[in-house]
Each structure stands twice: as C-alpha cells, then as structure tokens.
C-alpha cells in the first residue's frame, strides 16, 4: 500500500479513460523530487495486474506527465516501461513543459530507441494531448472533462482487494474444514483437535462484501443515470468487473459459510456429546468407585443411641457428597433429553445408552443410600426402645429391692397395682423391642449386594448377633423381674391376709363383747313357769354355742396371724393385744354364761316343785296343805333368791349384777303358790327385797374393791 503513494511519483490507472483504440490510459505524473524507479516499477506491476486480459490485449496509452520533472527522469521512466510492460504499451505520450527540453534532441533520442522500445513515444504539450485522446477521456489537469478521484478509487480498490484477499483465504479455509468433515472419523477427530476457527470472521467478511457490492452497484446506477448539470461520472471498467467478482465471492462464501455453520453445529453437538459422555463417566466412576466404597465401609448399626446417632451423622455427610453428583446427574439428564428431542438418528442410540447407564447407576446408588438411611433409622429406634426398657427394668428392680412397710391393706393394694402397671409397661416395651428388632432383622436379611456384586452377609452377621443379644438380655431381665414381682406379690397378699386376719380377730372380740353385753343386759329372765324356763335354757345353750364359735373363729384367726408373721418374718402389731382381749372377754362370757346356766336350772327346779304343789291341791283347805312340800319350795326359792343376790365375779376381779326384776318375778310366783302363805311370803319377799338392796350395795362395793 505504501507503493501506491510513492515519494517521487505515482501512477494513476484511469480505467474509465480510454484512447481511440479503446485502450486504457495509464497516467504517470512525475514531480521535481527524485523518483524511485523501484517504487515506480512496483506500482506499475500492481496497476497492470488490475485490468483483465481482454483489456490488456487492446494495449495501454501511457501519459508521462513530465512538466514538473527533468528529461533524464522522463527518459528513465520511458525505458523502464520497455522493461516492465513492453507488450501492453501501444503509445507513450510524454507531456513536456512549454519552455523546456530540446525538441530535436528528445525526438531523436526516442526515435533512435523506437525499434528497441517496441512502442511509439510522442512528445506533446498538455494542450495538444487532445489530438491523440478525446477530451472526455482526459482529466481536467490535461484539459479534459473526465470526472475522476484517484484517492476515492484507491480507497475502494483497497477495500475490494482486502475483501478479495480475506474472502479467498476464508473460502480456502472453509473449504478445507468442510472437506475434512466429509472424511473418515479419524480425520474428523484430527480436524476437531485442530483449530476449526478460520483466520477471518465470516460474518465480518460477508458484511464487508455486501457493503462493497452495494456501493459498486450504487456507483454503476449513478453513472448510468447521470446527474446534475455537469459531466456525468461513469464507472470505470475495473469497477464494472469487480461487481461480478464480488458477487461470485459472496455466493461462494455464503455457500461455504452455510456448510461451515453446519459443520460447527455438528462439531458442537459432537463436542457436547463427548462432554456429556465425559461427565457421565465421571459420575458413574465416582458413584461406582468412591461412593460405593463409602457405603461399604458404613455397614454397622451401633450398639447404643449415641453410636447410632454418630453413624447417622456420618451417613448425612455421605449423602451430602452424593447430592453434588446427583445434581450433576439431573443436569446431564436434562441435556441428554434436549439432545434426544433434537438429535439425529445416529446419535439417538448412543444418547439413550448414556442416559440409561447414568440412570441405572444413580438409581441404584440412591436406593442404597435410602436403604442405609432406613436401616440406621430402624437401628436408632431399636436402641431407643432398648434403652427405655432398660430404664423401666431398672426402676422396677429398684422398687422390688426396696423394703415394703405398708400401713394397711389399702396401701398394699395400691403398691400391688403400681407393680402390675410397671410390669405391664415393661411387657409392652419388650413387645415393642421385639417388633422393632424384627423390622431391623428383616431389613438386614433383605439387604441387596453393593456394586460389583459384593455380598454383605458377613458384615451383617455381627449386627444380627447384636440384635438377638439385646433382645435376649432384655427377655432375661424381664423374666427375673417377673419372678421377683411374683415373690413380692405373694408377700403382699400374705400381708393383706395378715391384716385381714387381725381385723377379723378384732371383729370377733367385738362380737364376743357384744354377746357378753347382751347376756348381761337382756338374758335376765328365768321364766314364769317350768316350760318357759326350759325354753330359755335351750336358747341359752344355743347362745353359748354362738359365742363358742365366735371365740373359736377368733382363735383360728389369731393362729393364722402367727403363722403369717412367721412366714413374713415380721411381728404383728395387733395380735399381741387382740389375743388377751379375746381370752378376757371369753372368760367373762364363760363365767356369766355358767351363772346364767345355774340360775336357769335352779329356776326350772323351783317352777317344777311349785307347779307340782299347785297341780296336786289347787283348792284344798289350808289345813290340808303339805307343810313339807311348801318348805321345799320355800327352800329352793330362797336359795334361788340368794344366788340372784350374789354378783358375778369375773377372773380379773370385776363384778356385775342383774337380779332385781328376776327377784320380783320370782317372789310373785311364790306368793301365788298358796293363799295360806300369802301374807307370810309377801312379808318375806319384801324383807328379802330390803336385804337384797343391802346385798347389792355390799356386792358393788366388793366389785369396786
């Protein structure tokens, strides 16, 4: 590009300007400065490479503008044309200055070299140049009317050449890339390893080409239409020739770029597929490698709640690591699904195979993680139940080992109820432990093998043995507690029986006391006749039998109390007081009942003798009465009255009386025996009553003493 603007001279290829032979006009303006022939030669080579061969065949008319240069420079330029483009040059017009150079010398010199040069050289002034070239084909500097901007042409030429160079290079690169894509898989792999990006951006090159083509077409349109009042500018031949060239390059470039885009799409898809395959293998290799190894090393269930919690925490860390790879699996699965929905037939099988492989491994690993989590959860619940049952057994054992000193039977019943509730709770805990242990054993027995078919039965044997050991130990502890509960229950029942016996014995004493009280207060009648006395005597015997049975019942209860105390190895708190009270009341009852028995017997004898007298002589005269019979009745009656006045002395020295009504009744009966002894007996009865009051007073005093 520097050669397009030489320091000493530059050339203008006026493609729009033509000579009378329709040859192109080449203008070489020279300046006063030293012209570099090397740069000028390079510039000519460049410019002569622009026209087509057809244009070159018509020849060039070269205008050497030497008005501002020296003759020797002009001569050198003309000779250089002979070396550079001798065949293409048909005429060389040297524009000379008006008052310079010797015409004879110069004309002779070029004429002398004509045969050697191969073209005609004419020295002409600027105003005479129209003799050889039409004014419309000359620029204004030579008196012509051709509109031409060399810098504009040069810029457009540079754009065209840049586009041509870039598009040609880009076409070659795209063609190579596209052709390699059609080769074998090995070539595809090699090409994929190389850089498939072209040297130029296809979009930029295409945009430059479209802009250039649009401008060329616009210039052609403006040139054909004309415009304004001045001379119309017409497009030069190189511009007219550049349009189809640009169009051809654009068409080829678009075609190859379309193919290249497809190649890039295929390579992107293949690269994406390879990337997916790589990631799939990374996920699979980790899950089947380190992931599976982590699960293999975590097969225990712990021997306590703390140990199982530690295992659960470790499992959560393992799950966290797996979650990262499962997230990659989800992303890969989505990418594979997208490729399957828009993939080619040849990729479907491979994608489906990768998806199936990835899904199988991930689902298998996820199921193993879930199974491990369930096992640890079941183990945790099993250990919690075992610990809870152990605490219940410890509480029950402590309750059984503590001494029991209940206050009464109700407290014993409450204690027994509490023991039964404790035992029932332990039974429920054992049942729950068995259920949870069975669930855990079922999980152990159904556990599947890990990856690569490794059997985990050996590892599980220790866990199964531990589960059985815990359940057996709890069963044995429960059995021992049940045995102790049975012993404690028997002891409690004996204590209940002991309290019951003591209570019943006290009740027997009270009953016996009530019988004694009834005997003293209500059993005082001796009967109005022998028949009634016999009835009272029979009732008295039955009454004594009831008292005897009550006493015997109390004695038996107290004997049972002694036996229970010996069995319980304890001393009763009330039997020592109950037995003396029972014996004392019984002795009092015995003395009283014996006295009652004697009195009833004497009353029966008295009534029998009196009734005999009354029956034998109820209406005899007074003188005819058997005095001896009456004396016998009197003796028996007096003896009975005497016994009634005697107080009942108990073994403890106390005494009691119950005789006033009996004496009155008996005296009335004696007075009825005979009217002859009415006044006598009545007097004697009242006399006895007075005496009985004294006896009663003296008896009470003796009893108090």
C-alpha positions in Angstrom: 0.0 0.0 0.0 2.9 2.3 0.5 3.9 1.8 -3.1 0.5 3.2 -4.1 1.8 6.6 -2.8 5.5 6.8 -3.9 7.5 9.7 -2.7 8.8 10.8 -6.1 6.0 9.7 -8.4 2.8 7.8 -8.5 0.7 6.3 -11.2 -3.0 6.7 -12.0 -4.7 3.9 -13.9 -7.7 5.7 -15.4 -9.9 2.7 -16.1 -12.7 5.0 -17.1 -10.5 6.8 -19.6 -9.8 5.2 -23.0 -7.9 6.1 -26.1 -9.2 6.0 -29.6 -8.4 2.3 -29.7 -10.4 1.7 -26.6 -7.2 1.0 -24.7 -6.8 2.0 -21.2 -5.0 5.2 -20.3 -2.2 5.0 -17.7 -1.1 8.3 -16.3 2.4 8.7 -14.7 2.7 12.0 -13.0 6.3 13.0 -12.2 7.5 15.6 -9.7 10.6 17.6 -9.1 11.8 15.3 -6.4 13.9 12.2 -7.2 11.7 9.4 -8.4 12.4 5.9 -7.1 12.4 3.6 -10.1 12.0 0.6 -7.9 8.8 2.0 -6.3 7.5 3.1 -9.7 8.2 -0.3 -11.1 6.3 -2.0 -8.3 3.4 0.4 -8.7 3.2 -0.3 -12.4 3.3 -4.0 -11.7 0.4 -3.6 -9.3 -1.7 -1.4 -11.5 -1.1 -3.6 -14.6 -2.4 -6.6 -12.6 -5.8 -4.9 -12.2 -7.3 -4.9 -15.8 -8.5 -8.1 -17.4 -6.6 -9.9 -20.1 -9.0 -8.6 -22.7 -8.3 -5.0 -21.7 -4.6 -5.7 -21.7 -4.8 -7.1 -25.2 -6.1 -3.7 -26.5 -3.0 -2.1 -25.2 -2.3 0.9 -23.0 -1.7 4.5 -23.8 0.7 5.8 -21.2 0.8 9.5 -20.4 4.0 10.5 -18.7 3.5 14.0 -17.2 7.0 15.4 -17.2 6.0 19.0 -16.8 7.4 19.1 -13.3 10.4 16.7 -13.8 13.7 16.6 -15.7 14.3 15.0 -19.0 16.6 12.3 -17.8 13.9 11.1 -15.4 11.4 11.1 -18.1 13.8 9.1 -20.3 14.4 6.6 -17.5 10.7 6.2 -17.0 10.1 5.5 -20.7 12.9 3.0 -20.8 11.5 1.4 -17.7 8.2 0.9 -19.5 10.0 -1.1 -22.1 11.3 -3.4 -19.4 8.0 -3.6 -17.4 5.2 -3.6 -20.0 6.6 -3.6 -23.4 3.9 -5.7 -25.0 1.0 -3.9 -23.4 2.1 -0.4 -24.2 1.0 0.9 -27.6 1.6 4.6 -27.3 3.6 6.8 -24.8 2.7 10.4 -24.6 5.3 12.4 -22.8 3.7 15.7 -21.7 6.6 18.2 -21.8 6.9 21.7 -20.4 6.2 24.6 -22.7 9.8 26.2 -22.5 11.9 23.3 -21.7 13.8 20.4 -23.3 15.3 20.5 -26.7 12.7 19.0 -29.1 15.2 17.9 -31.6 17.3 16.0 -29.0 14.4 14.4 -27.4 12.7 13.4 -30.6 15.8 12.0 -32.0 16.6 10.1 -28.9 13.2 8.3 -28.7 13.1 7.8 -32.4 16.6 6.2 -32.2 15.3 3.8 -29.5 11.9 3.1 -31.2 12.7 -0.3 -32.5 14.2 -1.4 -29.3 11.4 0.0 -27.2 8.6 -1.6 -29.1 6.2 1.3 -28.8 5.8 4.8 -30.1 6.9 7.7 -27.9 5.4 11.1 -28.6 6.4 14.4 -27.0 3.4 16.6 -26.7 2.3 19.6 -24.8 -0.7 19.4 -22.5 -2.9 21.4 -24.8 -2.0 19.2 -27.7 -2.8 16.0 -26.0 -6.4 16.1 -27.2 -5.0 15.2 -30.7 -4.4 11.7 -29.5 -7.0 11.3 -26.8 -10.5 12.5 -26.6 -11.1 15.3 -24.1 -13.9 13.4 -22.5 -11.3 10.7 -21.7 -8.8 13.1 -20.1 -9.0 14.6 -16.6 -9.1 18.2 -16.0 -5.4 18.6 -15.5 -4.9 17.7 -19.1 -7.8 19.9 -20.3 -10.3 17.1 -20.3 -13.7 16.6 -18.7 -13.4 13.1 -17.2 -14.5 13.1 -13.6 -12.0 11.0 -11.6 -11.0 10.9 -7.9 -7.8 8.9 -7.5 -7.9 8.7 -3.8 -11.5 7.6 -3.8 -10.7 4.9 -6.4 -7.7 3.9 -4.4 -9.7 3.5 -1.2 -12.3 1.5 -3.0 -9.6 -0.6 -4.6 -8.1 -1.3 -1.2 -11.4 -2.3 0.2 -12.0 -4.6 -2.8 -8.6 -6.2 -2.6 -8.9 -6.6 1.2 -12.3 -8.3 0.7 -11.0 -10.4 -2.2 -8.0 -11.5 -0.1 -9.9 -12.2 3.0 -12.8 -13.9 1.2 -10.5 -16.0 -0.9 -8.5 -17.0 2.2 -11.7 -17.6 4.1 -13.1 -19.7 1.3 -10.0 -21.8 1.2 -10.1 -22.4 4.9 -13.8 -23.1 5.0 -13.4 -25.5 2.1 -10.7 -27.4 3.9 -12.7 -27.5 7.0 -15.8 -28.7 5.2 -13.9 -31.2 3.2 -12.3 -32.6 6.3 -15.7 -33.0 7.9 -16.7 -35.3 5.0 -13.7 -37.6 5.6 -13.4 -40.6 7.9 -14.0 -40.5 11.6 -10.2 -40.4 12.3 -9.9 -37.3 10.1 -12.8 -35.8 11.9 -11.1 -36.4 15.2 -7.9 -34.9 13.9 -9.7 -31.9 12.5 -11.6 -31.5 15.7 -8.4 -31.5 17.6 -7.1 -28.7 15.3 -8.4 -25.2 15.4 -11.6 -25.0 13.3 -11.9 -21.3 13.6 -10.9 -19.5 10.4 -8.5 -16.6 10.2 -11.2 -14.1 9.5 -14.7 -13.7 10.9 -17.1 -14.9 8.2 -19.8 -12.5 9.3 -17.5 -9.5 9.1 -16.2 -10.5 5.7 -19.7 -11.1 4.4 -20.8 -7.7 5.7 -17.8 -6.0 4.1 -18.6 -7.8 0.8 -22.3 -6.7 0.9 -21.3 -3.1 1.6 -18.8 -3.2 -1.2 -21.2 -4.7 -3.6 -23.9 -2.2 -2.6 -21.6 0.7 -3.2 -20.4 -0.7 -6.6 -24.0 -1.2 -7.7 -24.9 2.3 -6.5 -21.9 3.9 -8.4 -23.0 2.0 -11.5 -26.5 3.2 -11.1 -25.4 6.8 -10.6 -23.1 6.6 -13.6 -25.8 5.2 -15.9 -28.4 7.7 -14.8 -26.2 10.7 -14.8 -27.0 13.6 -12.6 -26.7 17.3 -12.1 -25.7 19.8 -14.8 -22.1 18.8 -15.0 -20.4 15.9 -16.8 -21.6 12.6 -15.6 -19.2 10.3 -13.9 -19.1 6.9 -15.4 -17.9 3.8 -13.6 -14.5 2.5 -14.7 -14.1 -0.9 -16.2 -12.4 -2.3 -13.1 -15.4 -1.4 -11.0 -17.7 -2.9 -13.5 -15.6 -6.1 -13.5 -15.4 -6.1 -9.7 -19.1 -6.4 -9.2 -19.5 -9.9 -10.7 -16.3 -10.9 -8.9 -17.6 -9.7 -5.6 -21.0 -11.4 -6.2 -19.3 -14.6 -7.1 -17.1 -14.4 -4.0 -20.1 -13.6 -1.9 -22.1 -16.5 -3.3 -19.3 -19.0 -2.8 -18.6 -17.6 0.7 -22.2 -17.9 1.7 -22.3 -21.4 0.4 -19.2 -22.5 2.3 -20.2 -20.5 5.3 -23.5 -22.3 5.4 -21.7 -25.6 5.2 -19.2 -24.3 7.8 -22.1 -23.4 10.2 -23.5 -27.0 9.8 -20.0 -28.3 10.4 -19.7 -26.2 13.5 -23.2 -27.3 14.6 -22.2 -30.9 14.1 -18.9 -30.4 15.9 -20.6 -28.5 18.7 -23.1 -31.3 19.0 -20.3 -33.9 18.9 -18.3 -31.9 21.4 -21.4 -31.6 23.6 -22.0 -35.3 23.3 -18.3 -36.0 24.1 -18.5 -33.6 27.1 -21.7 -35.2 28.3 -20.1 -38.7 27.9 -17.1 -37.5 29.8 -19.3 -36.1 32.6 -21.5 -39.2 32.6 -18.4 -41.4 33.1 -17.2 -39.1 35.8 -20.5 -39.5 37.7 -20.6 -43.3 37.0 -17.0 -43.8 38.0 -17.4 -41.8 41.3 -20.6 -43.5 42.3 -19.3 -46.9 41.5 -15.9 -46.1 43.0 -15.5 -43.8 46.0 -19.3 -43.5 46.6 -19.8 -47.3 46.7 -16.7 -47.7 48.9 -18.1 -45.2 51.4 -21.2 -47.2 51.7 -19.3 -50.4 52.0 -17.3 -49.1 55.0 -20.6 -48.0 56.7 -22.4 -51.2 57.4 -22.6 -51.1 61.3 -25.7 -50.2 63.3 -24.0 -49.2 66.5 -24.5 -50.6 70.0 -26.2 -47.6 71.6 -28.2 -44.5 70.8 -25.0 -42.3 70.7 -23.3 -44.8 68.4 -26.3 -44.9 66.0 -26.5 -41.1 66.0 -22.8 -40.9 65.1 -23.5 -43.3 62.2 -26.4 -41.2 61.1 -24.3 -38.1 61.1 -21.6 -39.8 59.0 -24.3 -41.0 56.6 -25.6 -37.5 56.2 -22.1 -36.4 55.2 -22.0 -39.2 52.6 -25.4 -38.2 51.4 -24.2 -34.6 51.0 -21.3 -35.7 48.8 -23.7 -37.9 46.8 -26.1 -34.9 46.4 -23.5 -33.0 44.5 -23.1 -35.8 41.9 -26.9 -36.3 41.8 -27.2 -32.6 40.9 -24.8 -33.2 38.0 -26.9 -36.2 37.0 -30.0 -34.1 36.9 -28.3 -31.5 34.7 -26.9 -34.2 32.4 -30.3 -35.9 32.2 -31.8 -32.6 31.1 -29.1 -32.0 28.5 -29.5 -35.6 27.1 -33.3 -35.1 27.0 -32.7 -31.9 25.0 -30.4 -33.6 22.6 -32.8 -36.5 22.2 -35.6 -34.2 21.2 -33.4 -32.5 18.5 -30.8 -35.2 17.8 -30.0 -37.1 14.7 -30.8 -40.7 14.3 -27.2 -41.8 14.5 -26.9 -40.1 18.0 -30.1 -41.4 19.5 -28.9 -44.8 20.4 -25.7 -43.5 22.0 -27.6 -40.8 23.9 -30.1 -43.3 25.1 -27.4 -45.7 26.1 -25.6 -43.0 28.1 -28.9 -41.9 29.7 -29.8 -45.5 30.7 -26.4 -46.2 32.1 -26.4 -43.0 34.1 -29.9 -43.6 35.4 -29.2 -47.2 36.4 -26.1 -46.2 38.4 -27.7 -43.2 40.1 -30.9 -45.0 41.0 -29.0 -48.0 42.3 -26.8 -45.7 44.4 -29.8 -43.7 45.6 -31.6 -46.8 46.6 -28.6 -48.0 48.6 -28.4 -44.6 50.3 -32.1 -44.8 51.1 -31.8 -48.4 52.4 -28.9 -47.4 54.6 -30.8 -44.5 56.0 -33.8 -46.7 56.7 -31.5 -49.2 58.5 -29.9 -46.5 60.6 -33.3 -45.1 61.5 -34.6 -48.5 62.5 -31.4 -49.1 64.5 -31.9 -45.8 66.2 -35.5 -46.6 67.2 -34.4 -50.1 68.3 -31.7 -48.7 70.6 -34.1 -46.1 72.0 -36.6 -48.7 72.8 -33.9 -50.9 74.4 -32.7 -48.0 76.5 -36.3 -47.1 77.5 -37.0 -50.7 78.5 -33.7 -50.9 80.4 -34.7 -47.8 82.4 -38.1 -49.3 83.1 -36.5 -52.6 84.3 -34.1 -50.6 86.5 -36.9 -48.7 88.0 -38.9 -51.9 88.6 -35.9 -53.6 90.1 -35.3 -50.7 92.4 -38.9 -50.9 93.5 -38.7 -54.6 94.2 -35.4 -54.3 96.1 -36.8 -51.6 98.4 -38.3 -52.7 101.8 -42.1 -52.6 102.0 -43.7 -51.4 105.1 -47.4 -50.7 104.2 -49.6 -49.1 106.8 -52.7 -51.1 105.9 -54.3 -53.3 103.3 -55.2 -50.3 101.0 -51.6 -49.3 100.8 -50.7 -52.8 99.9 -53.3 -52.9 97.2 -52.0 -49.6 95.8 -48.5 -51.0 95.8 -49.6 -54.2 94.1 -51.5 -52.1 91.4 -48.3 -50.0 90.9 -46.2 -53.1 90.5 -48.7 -54.6 87.9 -48.7 -51.3 85.9 -44.9 -51.3 85.9 -44.8 -55.0 84.8 -47.4 -54.3 82.1 -45.3 -51.3 80.8 -42.2 -53.5 80.7 -44.2 -56.1 78.8 -45.3 -53.5 76.3 -41.7 -52.2 75.9 -40.4 -55.8 75.3 -43.1 -56.3 72.7 -42.2 -53.0 71.0 -38.5 -54.0 71.2 -39.2 -57.3 69.5 -41.2 -55.7 66.8 -38.5 -53.1 66.0 -35.8 -55.7 66.3 -37.7 -57.9 63.8 -38.1 -55.0 61.4 -34.3 -54.4 61.6 -33.6 -58.1 61.1 -35.9 -58.2 58.1 -34.0 -55.2 56.6 -30.7 -56.9 57.2 -32.0 -60.1 55.6 -33.3 -58.3 52.5 -30.3 -56.1 52.1 -29.0 -56.3 48.5 -25.4 -56.6 47.4 -23.4 -53.5 46.7 -21.9 -52.7 43.3 -19.7 -55.3 41.7 -21.8 -58.0 43.5 -20.1 -58.0 46.8 -22.0 -59.9 49.5 -22.6 -58.1 52.7 -23.9 -61.1 54.7 -20.6 -61.5 56.6 -20.8 -57.8 57.8 -24.4 -58.1 58.8 -23.8 -61.2 60.9 -22.3 -59.1 63.7 -25.3 -56.7 63.6 -27.8 -59.6 63.7 -26.0 -61.2 66.6 -26.1 -57.9 68.4 -29.8 -57.5 67.9 -30.5 -61.0 69.1 -28.2 -60.5 72.1 -30.0 -57.3 73.1 -33.5 -58.9 72.8 -32.4 -62.0 74.8 -30.8 -59.9 77.5 -33.9 -57.8 77.9 -36.0 -61.0 78.0 -33.9 -62.5 80.8 -34.0 -59.3 82.8 -37.8 -59.1 82.4 -38.1 -62.7 83.5 -36.0 -62.1 86.6 -38.2 -59.1 87.4 -41.3 -61.1 86.8 -40.1 -63.7 89.3 -39.3 -61.0 91.8 -42.7 -59.5 91.2 -44.3 -62.9 91.8 -42.5 -63.1 95.2 -43.4 -59.6 96.1 -47.0 -60.2 95.0 -47.1 -63.3 97.3 -45.7 -61.4 100.1 -48.1 -58.6 99.6 -51.0 -61.0 99.5 -49.8 -62.6 102.7 -49.6 -59.1 104.3 -53.1 -58.4 103.1 -54.2 -61.7 104.6 -52.4 -60.9 107.8 -54.2 -57.5 108.1 -57.4 -59.2 107.3 -56.9 -61.8 110.0 -56.1 -59.2 112.5 -59.1 -57.1 111.5 -61.4 -60.2 111.7 -59.9 -61.2 115.0 -60.6 -57.8 116.4 -64.1 -58.1 115.0 -64.5 -61.4 116.7 -63.5 -59.8 120.0 -66.1 -57.1 119.4 -68.8 -59.7 118.6 -67.9 -61.7 121.7 -68.1 -58.5 123.8 -71.5 -57.7 122.2 -72.7 -61.2 123.1 -71.4 -60.7 126.7 -73.2 -57.4 126.9 -76.4 -58.9 125.6 -76.1 -61.8 128.1 -75.7 -59.3 131.0 -78.4 -56.9 129.9 -81.1 -58.9 128.1 -80.7 -62.5 129.2 -82.0 -62.0 132.7 -85.4 -63.6 132.7 -85.8 -67.0 134.4 -89.3 -67.8 133.1 -92.7 -67.7 134.7 -93.1 -71.4 134.6 -91.1 -74.5 134.0 -91.9 -74.6 130.4 -90.7 -71.1 129.7 -87.6 -71.8 131.8 -86.8 -74.8 129.7 -87.2 -72.7 126.5 -84.9 -70.1 128.0 -82.5 -72.8 128.9 -82.4 -74.1 125.3 -82.0 -70.6 123.9 -79.1 -70.1 126.4 -77.4 -73.2 125.1 -77.6 -72.0 121.5 -76.5 -68.6 122.6 -73.5 -70.2 124.3 -72.8 -72.2 121.1 -72.7 -69.0 119.0 -70.3 -67.4 121.5 -68.2 -70.5 121.4 -68.0 -70.5 117.6 -67.1 -66.8 117.7 -64.4 -67.4 120.1 -63.0 -70.4 118.1 -63.1 -68.2 115.0 -61.1 -65.5 116.7 -58.6 -68.1 118.0 -58.2 -69.5 114.5 -57.6 -66.1 113.0 -55.0 -65.3 115.6 -53.3 -68.6 115.0 -53.3 -67.8 111.2 -51.8 -64.4 112.1 -49.0 -66.1 114.0 -48.3 -68.4 111.0 -48.3 -65.4 108.6 -46.0 -63.4 110.8 -43.6 -66.3 110.9 -43.8 -66.6 107.1 -43.2 -62.9 106.6 -40.6 -62.8 109.3 -42.2 -59.9 111.0 -44.1 -59.3 114.2 -47.7 -58.3 114.0 -48.6 -55.0 115.5 -52.0 -56.0 117.0 -52.2 -59.8 117.6 -50.4 -59.4 120.9 -53.2 -57.2 122.2 -56.0 -59.0 120.5 -55.4 -62.4 122.0 -55.5 -61.3 125.7 -58.6 -59.2 124.9 -60.2 -62.2 123.3 -59.4 -64.5 126.2 -60.5 -62.0 128.8 -63.9 -61.4 127.1 -64.3 -65.1 126.6 -63.6 -65.9 130.3 -66.1 -63.2 131.3 -68.6 -64.7 129.0 -67.9 -68.2 130.3 -68.4 -67.2 133.9 -71.5 -65.2 133.0 -73.0 -68.0 130.9 -72.2 -70.6 133.6 -74.0 -68.4 136.2 -76.9 -68.0 133.8 -76.9 -71.8 133.3 -77.1 -72.5 137.1 -79.8 -69.9 137.6 -82.0 -71.3 134.8 -81.5 -74.8 136.2 -82.5 -73.7 139.8 -85.4 -71.7 138.4 -86.5 -74.8 136.5 -86.4 -76.9 139.8 -88.3 -74.2 141.6 -91.0 -73.9 139.0 -91.3 -77.6 138.8 -91.8 -78.0 142.6 -94.2 -75.1 142.8 -96.2 -76.3 139.9 -96.4 -79.7 141.4 -98.0 -78.3 144.6 -100.4 -76.2 142.7 -101.3 -79.0 140.5 -101.9 -81.6 143.2 -104.1 -79.5 145.6 -105.1 -76.2 143.9 -108.2 -75.8 146.1 -107.5 -77.7 149.3 -108.2 -76.2 152.6 -105.4 -74.5 154.3 -105.1 -77.1 157.0 -104.7 -79.9 154.4 -101.6 -78.4 152.8 -98.4 -80.5 152.9 -96.1 -78.4 155.0 -93.0 -80.3 153.9 -93.7 -79.6 150.2 -94.1 -75.9 150.9 -91.0 -75.9 152.9 -89.1 -77.5 150.0 -90.5 -74.8 147.6 -89.5 -72.2 150.1 -86.1 -73.6 150.5 -85.5 -73.8 146.7 -87.0 -70.3 146.2 -84.9 -68.8 149.0 -81.8 -70.5 147.6 -82.5 -69.1 144.2 -83.1 -65.6 145.6 -79.9 -65.9 147.5 -78.0 -66.8 144.2 -79.6 -63.9 142.5 -78.3 -61.6 145.1 -74.7 -62.9 144.6 -72.8 -60.8 142.0 -70.9 -62.4 139.1 -67.2 -62.2 139.8 -65.0 -62.2 136.7 -61.5 -63.6 136.6 -60.0 -60.1 136.7 -61.9 -59.3 139.9 -64.6 -57.2 138.4 -68.3 -58.0 139.2 -71.7 -57.3 137.8 -75.4 -57.7 139.0 -78.6 -58.4 137.1 -81.3 -59.6 139.6 -83.9 -57.0 140.7 -86.6 -57.9 138.1 -85.8 -61.6 138.5 -86.3 -61.4 142.3 -89.7 -59.5 141.9 -90.9 -62.1 139.3 -89.8 -65.0 141.4 -91.5 -63.6 144.6 -94.7 -63.0 142.8 -94.7 -66.6 141.6 -94.1 -67.9 145.2 -97.0 -65.8 146.6 -99.2 -67.4 144.1 -98.4 -70.9 145.4 -100.9 -70.7 148.3 -103.2 -68.2 149.8 -102.4 -69.5 153.2 -98.8 -68.3 153.0 -99.7 -65.1 151.1 -99.1 -62.7 153.9 -96.1 -64.6 155.1 -94.4 -64.9 151.8 -95.2 -61.4 150.9 -93.6 -60.2 154.1 -90.7 -62.4 153.4 -90.4 -61.2 149.8 -90.3 -57.5 150.9 -87.9 -58.5 153.6 -85.8 -60.1 151.0 -86.0 -57.1 148.8 -84.7 -55.0 151.6 -81.9 -57.4 152.3 -81.2 -57.6 148.6 -80.7 -53.9 148.4 -78.1 -54.3 151.2 -76.5 -57.2 149.4 -76.4 -55.3 146.2 -74.7 -52.4 147.8 -72.2 -54.7 149.5 -71.6 -56.6 146.2 -71.0 -53.4 144.3 -68.5 -52.3 146.9 -66.8 -55.6 146.8 -66.7 -55.4 143.0 -65.2 -51.9 143.1 -62.6 -53.2 145.6 
